Amino acid sequence: MGKPVLFGADYSVYVRAARLALYEKGVAYDLVPVDVFAEGGPPPSHLARQPFGRIPAFAHDGFELYETGAITRYIDEAFEGPSLQPADPQTRARVNQIISIADGYVYPVLVWGIYVEQVSKPARGEPSDETRLAASLSKAPVILKALADLMGDGLWLGGPALTLADLHVAPMFDYFVKAPQSLPMLGGHVNLTGWWSRMLERESMWQTQPVG
Ligand SMILES: N[C@@H](CCC(=O)N[C@@H](CS)C(=O)NCC(=O)O)C(=O)O
């Protein structure tokens, strides 16, 4: 099998989720840089691979794929290495449920609504959207409680073993925890704080840290 190629940028939470999956599986790959925020929009070569102009896109042995949840499942199923999806249907459904929660709520609220508004925009000298920030801060406890409830007493978000759910949520968390309000909000969920410290110990997290 040939070496897969991931198109994107290391700051992207979704690119990082795919890189985490590749690293945890022990798969060598090439990361080809794409600037989706370039003046004039994403390059046409990228739009041919990802019509919505998002990152990442993925290619392997002539097979092209976009949408991170599909990419990480493909990585898990197409390559050797430790399985990142439980075999049992109910635990697997939980993993898929958490990935969906990450896409639907964690990313827009904890990353864009809180991290971008409270940390990233001020760092760039841009004004924050205080209305969006306040709305996101009020939604965040529900999201964190849902993750904590689903995790329960397990070591990892989706049960006793590391799965694609952890790899999907962790890059989003890495931005969220930089926001001042994240710590008090997380404080009530000892299972989530324990999970986060376990994630931070994984070599895959260090190896995929954004450089720029
Ligand atoms: N549904 C897409 C979402 C990917 C996504 O939103 N990526 C962000 C970077 S983390 C992006 O490309 N943003 C560019 C934009 O919004 O124009 C997936 O699962 O791959």
The ligand as an SDF file (V2000), in Angstrom:
LIG
                    3D

 20 19  0  0  0  0  0  0  0  0999 V2000
  -16.9040   18.9070    7.9980 N   0  0  0  0  0  0  0  0  0  0  0  0
  -15.4940   19.1500    7.7680 C   0  0  0  0  0  0  0  0  0  0  0  0
  -15.0710   20.3520    8.6100 C   0  0  0  0  0  0  0  0  0  0  0  0
  -13.6280   20.7460    8.3690 C   0  0  0  0  0  0  0  0  0  0  0  0
  -13.3710   22.1870    8.8000 C   0  0  0  0  0  0  0  0  0  0  0  0
  -14.2870   22.9360    9.1710 O   0  0  0  0  0  0  0  0  0  0  0  0
  -12.0940   22.5630    8.7550 N   0  0  0  0  0  0  0  0  0  0  0  0
  -11.7650   23.9530    9.0490 C   0  0  0  0  0  0  0  0  0  0  0  0
  -10.4120   24.0310    9.7180 C   0  0  0  0  0  0  0  0  0  0  0  0
  -10.4210   23.2590   11.3180 S   0  0  0  0  0  0  0  0  0  0  0  0
  -11.6820   24.7420    7.7580 C   0  0  0  0  0  0  0  0  0  0  0  0
  -11.3010   24.2070    6.7330 O   0  0  0  0  0  0  0  0  0  0  0  0
  -12.0440   26.0080    7.7990 N   0  0  0  0  0  0  0  0  0  0  0  0
  -11.9520   26.8660    6.6540 C   0  0  0  0  0  0  0  0  0  0  0  0
  -13.1870   27.7160    6.4530 C   0  0  0  0  0  0  0  0  0  0  0  0
  -14.0670   27.6910    7.3170 O   0  0  0  0  0  0  0  0  0  0  0  0
  -13.2470   28.3960    5.4300 O   0  0  0  0  0  0  0  0  0  0  0  0
  -14.6820   17.9080    8.1090 C   0  0  0  0  0  0  0  0  0  0  0  0
  -15.1600   17.0980    8.9250 O   0  0  0  0  0  0  0  0  0  0  0  0
  -13.5980   17.7100    7.5610 O   0  0  0  0  0  0  0  0  0  0  0  0
  1  2  1  0
  2  3  1  0
  2 18  1  0
  3  4  1  0
  4  5  1  0
  5  6  2  0
  5  7  1  0
  7  8  1  0
  8  9  1  0
  8 11  1  0
  9 10  1  0
 11 12  2  0
 11 13  1  0
 13 14  1  0
 14 15  1  0
 15 16  2  0
 15 17  1  0
 18 19  2  0
 18 20  1  0
M  END
$$$$
